[in-house]
Amino acid sequence: MRKVKIGIIGCGGIFHGKHMNAIKQLDFLEIVGLCDIIKEKAESAKEEFHLDNAKIYTDYKELLKDESIEAVHVLTPNRSHSFITIDALEAGKHVMCEKPMAKTYEEAKAMLEASKRTGKKLTIGYQSRWRNDYQYLKKCCDDGELGDIYYARAVALRRRAVPTWGVFLNEYEQGGGPLIDIGTHALDITLWMMNNYEPKMAIGRSFKKLGQQTNTANAWGDWDPEKFTVEDSAFGFVVMKNGAVVSVESSWALNFADPREVTTVLCGDKGGADTLTGDLRLNYVKNGRQVIETPDFKAGGVAFYEGVSSDSEVLEAMAFYDAIVNDKELPTKPEQALVVTQILEGIYKSAETGEPVYFD
């Protein structure tokens, strides 16, 4: 791979916890710009990761003026995903935008239109697709082993794991709580396995039952009830145009003794699959018997790219830059992420109005 110069917009937790882990393992990438509205965050990242050639910015528009930058990572709160991404695409940059695509369907649609208009690549950070178990399951689905998948569950349920840092609890900045934060991963995985991106309607309910409590036993310490302006759990039911149905379940705080994240359940007319136990299980009937298979992933996964770590975020980044350098199709398409945002917005709207939301 040739050298690719990139810019980072947003130097917070997702940059440190995910993106930098990938970037530092791909030696053909060079960060030449770091932007954050809090200058000290960008300066700290430059020092921590020894990014000697990186310029510091507090205005992302100034970073976008650097013509040497080919691609940017948009790692800001959800509210600014759309306008920063559109400005970056218009400036001639390819964009890796963190999930969810945007706060609203209209914002996400404008991002997709900008990508098409400019001819620049846009992908959304759904790194769970690159897990060994989900790569394996995707091949099973694509090969028709489950048949017609007509019932599915997208599950992301935490018992007491509310993120208390940054702006996670701020509805204005994020657009919601666990549904838009972790539910989006589970829904993306589920729709991707089904290869079904045509929703007909959604109905949903959201709850603020625990967010105002104290002495919470939260994994990251007690949250501030006054700052908890989003839901603590949300649930939806989606009917697809072909008649298939998807249940969506999400929570940061729920009196549920068996938490699980980025989990999917798929039921087809030939077989089924789930990751409810933490392992991938495939179920079907063989020789007149009910059979459950659990593939062994301990021996390692497929070597998608020679010399690259099998960490999902590394494979995701490698696929993005492979698509840029070699003009390939993006594995995670913005058209798919757009539908995820559309459904999430539908569940939120239904929860607000008490009525089903029908999609065009």
PyMOL commands that set and color helices and strands:
alter all, ss='L'
color gray80, all
select helices_A, chain A and resi 13-23+39-48+60-63+78-90+105-118+127-130+132-142+171-174+178-194+225-227+312-325+334-353
alter helices_A, ss='H'
color red, helices_A
select strands_A, chain A and resi 4-9+29-35+55-57+71-74+94-98+122-125+149-157+199-207+233-240+245-251+260-268+272-274+281-286+289-293+357-358
alter strands_A, ss='S'
color yellow, strands_A
deselect
rebuild
show_as cartoon
